[in-house]
Structures are given as structure tokens and as C-alpha cells.
Amino acid sequence: MAQEQLWSTPLEQRIEQRDAELSKRRRKLLSSIVESAQDTYFLSSREMARRYGVDAATIVRTIQALGYQQYSDFISDLRSHFVTRITPYRMMRSAAQGGGSVEGHIQNSLEMDRANFESLCEHMRPAQFIELARRLDKAQEIVVVGADLAYSLAWFLAYGLSWLGLRAEAPIASSGNLHHRVRTLGPRDILIAISFGRCLRATVEAARIAREVGAWTFAITDAHDSPLAKTCAEHWMISVTNPTFNGSYVAPMAALNALHVAYAHSKSKRALERLKKMDREEEVAGRWYGPAMLPAPQPARPSRGRGPAGSGNGRK
């Protein structure tokens, strides 16, 4: 029971704690709001009231019954609940039930991608990237963990850091392989774990094991109270909200790019030396594609028995 409580969202915990005190009507209203979190987490109190056919005062009194002093605090927890509990099926179902054209869904997807990126720019300070870059520089080894689609992010981050001279890798994300690799870490090493929503078990377990063996752990996730954020020492919260079955990696990719830039420019002399050496090696190895050399043009051969056109020596 204690373990189940640990992984409940703050909103679920409040509802469970106050359940006996809630009237049947309030319990039903809260259930409807939470069940449709993907459609309600961004609504004002008046918009919420119109959606459920009650007045705004009823909404406010209901959330106060859960112990919230401000409506904004309730909405914050509702959003965290949404990103932690949403599934691809429920997200796609909600978008499909809303109707609209294919073109409209595409436009909505692009607008949400832009909103995620703008949120990253608004809430993430350059100092946060610099601080993490400096910590990475002191690490003996860096292991970046991401499973399923998030493995693409893990591989991208590790690849960029290794280019800049750090000992970074993104191991294949099977549970057994991750556990064996993570158990080799020590106090001078760092594990970066990437997972969103409810978070994949393999990634959370890898972070937990890394902490047990003394490595410093850092999470990239989309909620302050996600299982991964709770497991790691520190974390970044980056939105991947998208109206279709898949999360959007626009904002996480931008953050990883910024981290690469932070490390490269905080250690610019070392980075330039490293990149210059790699440029030379790749040029010698012929890594980059170039068009095949064309044969040199042959000189024209003089014609036999015929004079130049118009000379009168040739037949017409």
C-alpha cells in the first residue's frame, strides 16, 4: 500500500485522503474532471463551470474541499496528473472524438509543438544548461538511458557528448542490459534518464539502481512528480504534449541541443581541438560523399578525307 501511495499523483492522493468528506455530487464532478484531464487541465474556473453545467463558485468550493487554496494550484496538479496518466489510446481517442479535418489536426499538432518549444524558452534559463554541462565535465562516465522512442533522445545526447570528448554512451534499452550496465557505475559517474508520462519501468529502475550504487542521477521528464523525477536527484521538466498518439520531441531535442552548446562553449578550447582532430581524420578516411571523378576529356581527332565545313573540299 505504501508503494502504491508513493506513485500516486498529488491529485490522486488528495482525492483519496478527502474521499470520505466529499459529497456524492462533488465526488462525481471531480471524477468527471479528472477522467477528462486532457480536455480540462487548461480551463479557467468559469470555462470549467460551463463545461459541467454548474457555476464557478461550485467549482471553487469543490477544489477547496480537497484542500486547495487557489484554483491555479488545482490546475497545476491536474496538468501533472494528465501528463503522468495519459495513454496514447486516450490521447488519440480524445482528438478523434473532437472531430475536425485532417488538416485541422495537423495544424493543431504544429501549434502544440510551437507551444512546447516556447514554454521551454520561457522556463529554462541558460544557467541551468551551463550548470549541468559543468557537472558532466567532472564525470568519469556518463550513461544516458532512454527506452522505446526515448532511446532516440538518449542516443542523440550521448553521441553529441562523445563527439566533444566525454565518455558518454546510450546502452541498448533492454531491462537486463540496462541493469548490468548501470551496476558498474560509481560515485564519480552520472546517469541521465529520459522518460515521459507514466515513465517506463526499465528507465525508472535503471535510475533507482544508479542511485543505490552511488552515481548522481538526472531526469528529463514532463512532470515534477513523475516517477522518474521522484527517483532522480534532480530533473528538468519539458513538455511533450501532442494531440495524437505519440509525444512530441520538439522541446526535448531543443534542450539537448542547448546542452551540447553549453558544454562546447564552456570548454571551447578543448572542443575545438577535438573537432579539428576529427575533421582531419574524417577527411583522410573519405567519410563524406563526393561525385566520382569524371574521365579527362579527349582531344578531338582530325577528320580524314574531308576538309572543314565550307572549305569547298568536302561534298555537300
C-alpha contacts under 8 A as a table, 3 or more apart, distances in Angstrom:
res1	aa1	res2	aa2	distance
1	M	4	E	5.12
1	M	5	Q	6.25
2	A	5	Q	5.10
2	A	6	L	6.23
3	Q	6	L	5.05
3	Q	7	W	6.66
4	E	7	W	5.45
4	E	8	S	6.40
5	Q	8	S	5.20
5	Q	13	Q	7.24
7	W	227	P	6.44
8	S	11	L	7.98
8	S	12	E	5.89
8	S	13	Q	6.15
9	T	12	E	5.17
9	T	13	Q	6.27
9	T	77	D	7.94
9	T	80	S	7.53
9	T	81	H	5.89
9	T	84	T	7.76
9	T	225	D	6.87
9	T	226	S	7.81
10	P	13	Q	5.07
10	P	14	R	6.30
10	P	77	D	6.48
10	P	81	H	7.69
10	P	225	D	7.70
11	L	14	R	5.20
11	L	15	I	6.28
11	L	74	F	7.90
11	L	77	D	5.77
11	L	78	L	6.61
11	L	81	H	6.76
12	E	15	I	5.19
12	E	16	E	6.09
12	E	81	H	7.98
13	Q	16	E	5.14
13	Q	17	Q	6.08
14	R	17	Q	5.11
14	R	18	R	6.10
14	R	66	L	5.98
14	R	67	G	7.69
15	I	18	R	5.30
15	I	19	D	5.56
15	I	66	L	6.54
16	E	19	D	5.20
17	Q	20	A	7.70
18	R	21	E	5.34
18	R	22	L	6.46
18	R	65	A	7.67
18	R	66	L	6.22
19	D	22	L	5.35
19	D	27	R	7.48
22	L	26	R	6.05
22	L	27	R	5.94
22	L	65	A	7.23
23	S	26	R	5.26
23	S	27	R	6.08
24	K	27	R	5.10
24	K	28	K	6.18
25	R	28	K	5.22
25	R	29	L	6.25
26	R	29	L	5.00
26	R	30	L	6.08
26	R	62	T	6.16
27	R	30	L	5.26
27	R	31	S	6.08
28	K	31	S	5.06
28	K	32	S	6.26
29	L	32	S	5.22
29	L	33	I	6.31
29	L	52	Y	7.82
30	L	33	I	5.07
30	L	34	V	6.07
30	L	62	T	7.82
31	S	34	V	5.27
31	S	35	E	5.90
32	S	35	E	5.14
32	S	36	S	6.21
33	I	36	S	5.35
33	I	37	A	5.97
33	I	40	T	6.49
34	V	37	A	4.88
34	V	40	T	7.99
34	V	78	L	7.14
36	S	39	D	5.53
36	S	40	T	6.28
37	A	40	T	4.93
37	A	41	Y	5.43
37	A	78	L	6.66
37	A	79	R	7.22
37	A	81	H	7.65
37	A	82	F	5.45
38	Q	41	Y	6.27
38	Q	82	F	6.08
38	Q	86	I	7.74
38	Q	91	M	7.42
38	Q	94	S	7.73
39	D	42	F	7.36
40	T	43	L	5.38
40	T	48	M	6.95
41	Y	75	I	5.77
41	Y	76	S	7.75
41	Y	78	L	5.58
41	Y	79	R	5.10
41	Y	82	F	7.42
42	F	75	I	7.19
42	F	79	R	7.62
43	L	46	R	7.88
43	L	47	E	5.60
43	L	48	M	5.75
44	S	47	E	5.13
44	S	48	M	6.03
45	S	48	M	5.03
45	S	49	A	6.11
45	S	56	A	5.71
45	S	59	I	6.56
45	S	60	V	7.23
45	S	71	Y	7.28
46	R	49	A	4.99
46	R	50	R	6.28
46	R	55	D	7.34
46	R	56	A	5.14
47	E	50	R	5.16
47	E	51	R	6.23
48	M	51	R	5.15
48	M	52	Y	6.53
48	M	56	A	7.57
48	M	59	I	7.45
49	A	52	Y	5.40
49	A	53	G	5.89
49	A	54	V	4.95
49	A	55	D	5.23
49	A	56	A	5.14
49	A	58	T	7.70
49	A	59	I	6.33
50	R	53	G	5.09
50	R	54	V	6.35
50	R	55	D	7.19
51	R	54	V	7.99
54	V	58	T	6.48
54	V	59	I	7.55
55	D	58	T	5.51
55	D	59	I	6.93
56	A	59	I	5.16
56	A	60	V	6.34
57	A	60	V	5.07
57	A	61	R	6.09
58	T	61	R	5.19
58	T	62	T	6.05
59	I	62	T	5.16
59	I	63	I	6.42
60	V	63	I	5.41
60	V	64	Q	6.15
60	V	71	Y	6.75
61	R	64	Q	4.95
61	R	65	A	6.21
62	T	65	A	5.14
62	T	66	L	6.99
63	I	66	L	5.18
63	I	67	G	6.85
63	I	68	Y	5.85
63	I	71	Y	7.23
63	I	74	F	6.85
64	Q	67	G	4.98
64	Q	68	Y	4.84
64	Q	69	Q	6.10
64	Q	70	Q	7.91
65	A	68	Y	7.33
68	Y	71	Y	7.03
68	Y	73	D	6.58
68	Y	74	F	6.31
69	Q	73	D	7.47
70	Q	73	D	5.39
70	Q	74	F	6.89
71	Y	74	F	5.17
71	Y	75	I	6.33
72	S	75	I	5.07
72	S	76	S	6.13
73	D	76	S	5.11
73	D	77	D	6.42
74	F	77	D	5.24
74	F	78	L	6.10
75	I	78	L	4.84
75	I	79	R	6.08
76	S	79	R	5.24
76	S	80	S	6.34
77	D	80	S	5.00
77	D	81	H	6.09
78	L	81	H	5.00
78	L	82	F	6.14
79	R	82	F	4.94
79	R	83	V	6.35
80	S	83	V	5.40
80	S	84	T	6.11
80	S	223	A	5.61
80	S	224	H	7.53
80	S	225	D	7.16
80	S	226	S	7.94
81	H	84	T	5.16
81	H	85	R	5.92
82	F	85	R	5.42
82	F	86	I	5.58
83	V	86	I	5.67
83	V	196	F	7.79
83	V	197	G	4.95
83	V	198	R	7.47
83	V	222	D	6.99
83	V	223	A	6.93
83	V	241	T	7.63
84	T	196	F	7.48
84	T	197	G	4.07
84	T	198	R	4.49
84	T	199	C	7.67
84	T	223	A	7.09
84	T	226	S	6.21
85	R	197	G	6.34
85	R	198	R	5.64
86	I	90	R	6.53
86	I	91	M	6.77
86	I	197	G	6.73
86	I	198	R	7.54
87	T	90	R	5.33
87	T	91	M	6.22
87	T	245	F	7.83
88	P	91	M	5.16
88	P	92	M	6.10
88	P	244	T	7.24
88	P	245	F	4.21
88	P	246	N	6.31
89	Y	92	M	5.25
89	Y	93	R	5.94
89	Y	245	F	6.37
90	R	93	R	4.99
90	R	94	S	6.04
91	M	94	S	5.27
91	M	95	A	6.40
91	M	243	P	6.28
91	M	244	T	5.89
91	M	245	F	5.87
92	M	95	A	5.15
92	M	96	A	6.09
92	M	243	P	6.82
92	M	244	T	4.91
92	M	245	F	5.09
93	R	96	A	5.08
93	R	97	Q	6.00
94	S	97	Q	5.24
94	S	98	G	6.28
95	A	98	G	5.25
95	A	99	G	7.10
95	A	105	H	7.93
95	A	243	P	6.14
95	A	244	T	6.77
96	A	99	G	5.61
100	G	104	G	6.05
100	G	105	H	7.00
101	S	104	G	5.00
101	S	105	H	6.44
102	V	105	H	5.15
102	V	106	I	6.29
103	E	106	I	5.13
103	E	107	Q	6.24
104	G	107	Q	5.10
104	G	108	N	6.11
105	H	108	N	5.01
105	H	109	S	6.13
105	H	243	P	7.81
106	I	109	S	5.08
106	I	110	L	6.35
107	Q	110	L	5.17
107	Q	111	E	6.18
108	N	111	E	5.06
108	N	112	M	6.16
108	N	243	P	7.41
109	S	112	M	5.20
109	S	113	D	6.22
109	S	242	N	6.11
109	S	243	P	6.12
109	S	244	T	7.69
110	L	113	D	5.04
110	L	114	R	6.26
111	E	114	R	5.06
111	E	115	A	6.16
112	M	115	A	4.84
112	M	116	N	6.10
112	M	241	T	7.06
112	M	242	N	6.13
112	M	243	P	7.79
113	D	116	N	5.15
113	D	117	F	6.30
113	D	241	T	7.79
113	D	242	N	7.07
113	D	248	S	6.63
113	D	250	V	6.23
113	D	251	A	7.54
114	R	117	F	5.09
114	R	118	E	6.08
115	A	118	E	5.05
115	A	119	S	6.05
116	N	119	S	5.12
116	N	120	L	6.33
116	N	238	I	7.80
116	N	239	S	5.67
116	N	240	V	6.79
116	N	241	T	7.20
116	N	250	V	7.38
116	N	251	A	5.78
117	F	120	L	5.09
117	F	121	C	6.37
117	F	250	V	6.61
117	F	251	A	4.79
117	F	254	A	7.59
118	E	121	C	5.07
118	E	122	E	6.11
119	S	122	E	5.03
119	S	123	H	6.07
119	S	239	S	7.84
120	L	123	H	5.43
120	L	124	M	5.56
120	L	238	I	6.57
120	L	239	S	7.75
120	L	251	A	6.39
120	L	255	A	7.71
121	C	124	M	5.75
121	C	125	R	7.66
122	E	125	R	7.81
124	M	128	Q	6.86
125	R	128	Q	5.53
125	R	129	F	7.34
126	P	129	F	5.40
126	P	130	I	6.40
127	A	130	I	5.01
127	A	131	E	5.99
128	Q	131	E	5.17
128	Q	132	L	6.39
129	F	132	L	5.33
129	F	133	A	6.10
129	F	258	A	6.91
129	F	259	L	5.37
129	F	262	A	6.08
130	I	133	A	5.00
130	I	134	R	6.18
130	I	259	L	7.40
130	I	262	A	5.41
130	I	263	Y	7.02
130	I	266	S	7.55
131	E	134	R	5.31
131	E	135	R	6.42
132	L	135	R	5.08
132	L	136	L	6.18
132	L	259	L	7.76
133	A	136	L	5.09
133	A	137	D	6.26
133	A	259	L	6.56
133	A	260	H	7.98
133	A	262	A	6.19
133	A	263	Y	4.98
133	A	266	S	7.90
134	R	137	D	5.08
134	R	138	K	6.77
134	R	263	Y	7.20
134	R	266	S	7.87
135	R	138	K	5.41
135	R	139	A	6.75
136	L	139	A	5.21
136	L	142	I	7.41
136	L	190	I	7.34
137	D	166	L	7.27
137	D	263	Y	7.89
138	K	188	R	7.92
139	A	142	I	6.64
139	A	188	R	5.62
139	A	189	D	5.17
139	A	190	I	6.29
140	Q	167	R	7.08
140	Q	188	R	5.62
140	Q	189	D	5.31
140	Q	190	I	7.91
141	E	166	L	7.74
141	E	167	R	5.28
141	E	168	A	6.18
141	E	185	L	7.74
141	E	188	R	7.40
141	E	189	D	4.86
141	E	190	I	6.38
142	I	158	A	8.00
142	I	166	L	7.79
142	I	167	R	6.07
142	I	168	A	4.54
142	I	169	E	6.53
142	I	189	D	5.97
142	I	190	I	4.89
142	I	191	L	5.85
142	I	192	I	7.51
143	V	158	A	7.65
143	V	168	A	5.78
143	V	169	E	5.23
143	V	170	A	5.88
143	V	171	P	7.43
143	V	182	V	7.78
143	V	190	I	6.39
143	V	191	L	4.86
143	V	192	I	6.30
144	V	154	A	5.38
144	V	155	W	7.51
144	V	157	L	7.49
144	V	158	A	6.35
144	V	168	A	7.32
144	V	169	E	6.15
144	V	170	A	4.83
144	V	171	P	7.38
144	V	191	L	5.80
144	V	192	I	4.69
144	V	193	A	5.92
144	V	194	I	7.74
145	V	151	Y	7.08
145	V	154	A	5.82
145	V	170	A	5.92
145	V	171	P	6.89
145	V	173	A	7.04
145	V	178	L	7.89
145	V	191	L	7.27
145	V	192	I	6.09
145	V	193	A	4.71
145	V	194	I	6.14
145	V	203	T	6.40
145	V	206	A	7.68
146	G	149	L	7.73
146	G	150	A	4.84
146	G	151	Y	4.23
146	G	152	S	7.56
146	G	153	L	7.04
146	G	154	A	5.26
146	G	170	A	7.68
146	G	173	A	6.51
146	G	193	A	6.12
146	G	194	I	5.03
146	G	195	S	6.45
146	G	203	T	6.30
147	A	150	A	5.30
147	A	151	Y	4.81
147	A	173	A	5.07
147	A	174	S	7.64
147	A	194	I	7.93
147	A	195	S	7.55
147	A	200	L	7.19
147	A	202	A	7.24
147	A	203	T	6.56
148	D	151	Y	5.66
148	D	173	A	7.46
149	L	152	S	5.93
149	L	153	L	7.84
150	A	153	L	5.25
150	A	154	A	6.47
150	A	194	I	6.47
150	A	195	S	6.42
151	Y	154	A	4.88
151	Y	155	W	5.99
151	Y	170	A	7.78
151	Y	173	A	7.18
152	S	155	W	5.24
152	S	156	F	6.16
153	L	156	F	5.10
153	L	157	L	6.19
153	L	194	I	7.68
153	L	252	P	7.81
153	L	253	M	7.08
154	A	157	L	5.31
154	A	158	A	6.18
154	A	170	A	5.77
154	A	193	A	7.99
154	A	194	I	6.98
155	W	158	A	5.24
155	W	159	Y	5.89
155	W	169	E	7.38
155	W	170	A	5.28
156	F	159	Y	5.20
156	F	160	G	6.23
157	L	160	G	5.37
157	L	161	L	6.27
157	L	256	L	6.23
157	L	260	H	7.77
158	A	161	L	5.19
158	A	162	S	6.06
158	A	168	A	5.11
158	A	169	E	5.06
158	A	170	A	5.87
159	Y	162	S	5.22
159	Y	163	W	6.27
159	Y	168	A	7.31
159	Y	169	E	7.12
160	G	163	W	5.13
160	G	164	L	6.59
160	G	260	H	6.56
161	L	164	L	5.15
161	L	165	G	6.61
161	L	166	L	5.55
161	L	167	R	7.62
161	L	168	A	6.23
161	L	260	H	6.71
162	S	165	G	5.06
162	S	166	L	4.79
162	S	167	R	5.82
162	S	168	A	5.42
162	S	169	E	7.58
163	W	166	L	7.33
163	W	274	R	7.72
163	W	275	L	7.54
164	L	264	A	6.77
164	L	270	R	7.96
164	L	271	A	5.48
164	L	274	R	6.50
164	L	275	L	7.27
165	G	271	A	7.32
165	G	274	R	6.74
171	P	177	N	7.48
171	P	178	L	6.71
171	P	181	R	7.65
172	I	177	N	6.79
172	I	178	L	7.13
173	A	177	N	6.80
173	A	178	L	5.98
173	A	202	A	7.61
174	S	177	N	5.34
174	S	178	L	6.02
174	S	202	A	7.34
175	S	178	L	5.24
175	S	179	H	6.10
175	S	202	A	5.37
176	G	179	H	5.27
176	G	180	H	6.22
177	N	180	H	5.32
177	N	181	R	6.16
178	L	181	R	5.18
178	L	182	V	5.93
178	L	202	A	7.68
178	L	206	A	6.37
179	H	182	V	5.23
179	H	183	R	6.12
179	H	205	E	7.92
179	H	206	A	6.00
179	H	209	I	7.38
180	H	183	R	5.43
180	H	184	T	7.01
181	R	184	T	5.61
181	R	185	L	7.48
182	V	185	L	5.53
182	V	206	A	6.47
182	V	209	I	6.83
182	V	210	A	5.81
183	R	209	I	6.79
183	R	210	A	6.68
183	R	213	V	6.65
185	L	188	R	7.94
185	L	189	D	5.92
185	L	190	I	7.86
185	L	210	A	6.84
185	L	213	V	6.70
185	L	214	G	7.63
185	L	215	A	6.20
186	G	189	D	5.46
186	G	213	V	5.94
186	G	214	G	5.45
186	G	215	A	5.13
187	P	213	V	7.34
187	P	214	G	4.63
187	P	215	A	4.59
187	P	216	W	6.94
188	R	215	A	6.52
188	R	216	W	7.83
189	D	215	A	5.21
189	D	216	W	6.53
190	I	215	A	5.47
190	I	216	W	4.90
190	I	217	T	5.88
190	I	218	F	7.71
191	L	207	A	7.03
191	L	210	A	6.82
191	L	215	A	6.76
191	L	216	W	6.31
191	L	217	T	4.90
191	L	218	F	6.34
192	I	207	A	7.94
192	I	217	T	5.92
192	I	218	F	4.79
192	I	219	A	5.76
192	I	220	I	7.52
193	A	203	T	6.39
193	A	204	V	7.67
193	A	206	A	7.96
193	A	207	A	6.52
193	A	217	T	7.49
193	A	218	F	6.22
193	A	219	A	4.83
193	A	220	I	6.29
193	A	228	L	7.69
194	I	203	T	7.25
194	I	219	A	5.85
194	I	220	I	4.83
194	I	221	T	6.13
195	S	199	C	5.12
195	S	200	L	6.48
195	S	203	T	6.94
195	S	219	A	7.83
195	S	220	I	6.62
195	S	221	T	5.45
195	S	228	L	7.16
196	F	199	C	5.06
196	F	200	L	7.85
196	F	220	I	7.87
196	F	221	T	4.91
196	F	222	D	5.54
196	F	223	A	7.88
196	F	226	S	7.85
196	F	240	V	7.67
197	G	221	T	7.62
197	G	222	D	6.62
197	G	223	A	7.61
197	G	226	S	7.13
198	R	226	S	6.73
198	R	227	P	7.02
199	C	203	T	7.35
199	C	204	V	7.01
199	C	226	S	7.26
199	C	227	P	6.49
199	C	228	L	6.59
200	L	203	T	5.54
200	L	204	V	6.45
201	R	204	V	5.20
201	R	205	E	5.96
202	A	205	E	5.24
202	A	206	A	6.13
203	T	206	A	5.11
203	T	207	A	6.36
203	T	228	L	7.83
204	V	207	A	5.15
204	V	208	R	6.22
204	V	227	P	6.95
204	V	228	L	5.49
204	V	231	T	7.05
205	E	208	R	4.96
205	E	209	I	6.15
206	A	209	I	5.22
206	A	210	A	6.14
207	A	210	A	5.06
207	A	211	R	6.35
207	A	217	T	6.51
207	A	228	L	7.60
207	A	231	T	6.64
207	A	232	C	6.44
208	R	211	R	5.29
208	R	212	E	6.38
208	R	231	T	6.12
208	R	232	C	7.44
209	I	212	E	4.97
209	I	213	V	6.39
210	A	213	V	5.31
210	A	214	G	6.40
210	A	215	A	5.32
210	A	216	W	7.37
210	A	217	T	6.94
211	R	214	G	5.09
211	R	215	A	5.39
211	R	216	W	6.48
211	R	217	T	6.52
211	R	232	C	7.56
212	E	215	A	7.58
216	W	233	A	6.86
217	T	232	C	5.04
217	T	233	A	5.42
217	T	234	E	6.90
218	F	232	C	5.41
218	F	233	A	5.98
218	F	234	E	5.09
218	F	235	H	5.34
219	A	228	L	6.33
219	A	229	A	5.97
219	A	232	C	5.95
219	A	233	A	7.97
219	A	234	E	6.40
219	A	235	H	4.39
219	A	236	W	6.34
220	I	229	A	7.83
220	I	235	H	5.69
220	I	236	W	5.04
220	I	237	M	6.28
220	I	238	I	7.05
221	T	224	H	7.88
221	T	226	S	7.35
221	T	228	L	7.03
221	T	229	A	6.85
221	T	235	H	7.20
221	T	236	W	6.32
221	T	237	M	5.20
221	T	238	I	6.01
221	T	239	S	7.81
222	D	226	S	7.38
222	D	236	W	7.70
222	D	237	M	4.59
222	D	238	I	4.79
222	D	239	S	5.10
222	D	240	V	6.82
223	A	226	S	5.20
223	A	229	A	7.29
223	A	237	M	5.59
223	A	238	I	7.64
224	H	229	A	5.88
224	H	230	K	7.69
224	H	235	H	7.87
224	H	237	M	6.35
225	D	229	A	5.94
225	D	230	K	6.10
226	S	229	A	5.17
226	S	230	K	6.26
227	P	230	K	5.20
227	P	231	T	6.28
228	L	231	T	5.05
228	L	232	C	6.22
229	A	232	C	5.52
229	A	233	A	7.83
229	A	234	E	7.07
229	A	235	H	5.89
230	K	233	A	7.88
232	C	235	H	6.88
238	I	251	A	6.66
238	I	252	P	6.37
239	S	251	A	6.78
239	S	252	P	7.74
240	V	247	G	5.13
240	V	248	S	4.63
240	V	249	Y	5.92
240	V	250	V	7.54
240	V	251	A	6.93
240	V	252	P	7.54
241	T	247	G	5.83
241	T	248	S	6.11
242	N	245	F	7.78
242	N	246	N	6.89
242	N	247	G	5.48
242	N	248	S	5.62
244	T	247	G	7.50
248	S	251	A	7.52
249	Y	252	P	5.24
249	Y	253	M	5.91
250	V	253	M	5.42
250	V	254	A	6.33
251	A	254	A	5.07
251	A	255	A	6.23
252	P	255	A	5.01
252	P	256	L	6.23
253	M	256	L	5.12
253	M	257	N	6.14
254	A	257	N	5.08
254	A	258	A	6.21
255	A	258	A	5.03
255	A	259	L	6.25
256	L	259	L	4.97
256	L	260	H	6.29
257	N	260	H	5.14
257	N	261	V	6.30
258	A	261	V	4.99
258	A	262	A	6.06
259	L	262	A	4.95
259	L	263	Y	6.25
260	H	263	Y	5.31
260	H	264	A	6.07
261	V	264	A	5.10
261	V	265	H	6.05
262	A	265	H	5.52
262	A	266	S	5.96
263	Y	266	S	5.19
263	Y	267	K	6.16
264	A	267	K	5.41
264	A	268	S	5.39
264	A	271	A	5.64
265	H	268	S	4.50
265	H	271	A	7.73
267	K	270	R	5.61
267	K	271	A	6.08
268	S	271	A	4.96
268	S	272	L	5.96
269	K	272	L	5.27
269	K	273	E	6.29
270	R	273	E	5.20
270	R	274	R	6.15
271	A	274	R	5.11
271	A	275	L	6.07
272	L	275	L	5.12
272	L	276	K	5.88
273	E	276	K	5.18
273	E	277	K	6.24
274	R	277	K	5.32
274	R	278	M	6.35
275	L	278	M	5.02
275	L	279	D	6.07
276	K	279	D	5.06
276	K	280	R	6.47
277	K	280	R	5.32
277	K	281	E	6.36
278	M	281	E	5.05
278	M	282	E	6.04
279	D	282	E	5.30
279	D	283	E	6.12
280	R	283	E	5.16
280	R	284	V	6.31
281	E	284	V	5.30
281	E	285	A	6.14
282	E	285	A	4.95
282	E	286	G	6.05
282	E	287	R	5.49
282	E	288	W	7.68
283	E	286	G	5.23
283	E	287	R	6.59
283	E	288	W	7.59
284	V	287	R	7.97
286	G	289	Y	7.59
303	S	306	R	6.13
303	S	307	G	7.52
304	R	307	G	7.99
305	G	314	G	7.88
306	R	313	N	6.41
306	R	314	G	5.13
307	G	311	S	6.22
307	G	312	G	7.57
307	G	313	N	5.25
307	G	314	G	5.61
308	P	311	S	5.58
308	P	313	N	7.61
308	P	314	G	7.50
309	A	312	G	7.54
309	A	314	G	7.04
310	G	313	N	7.87
310	G	314	G	7.82
311	S	314	G	7.14
312	G	315	R	7.54
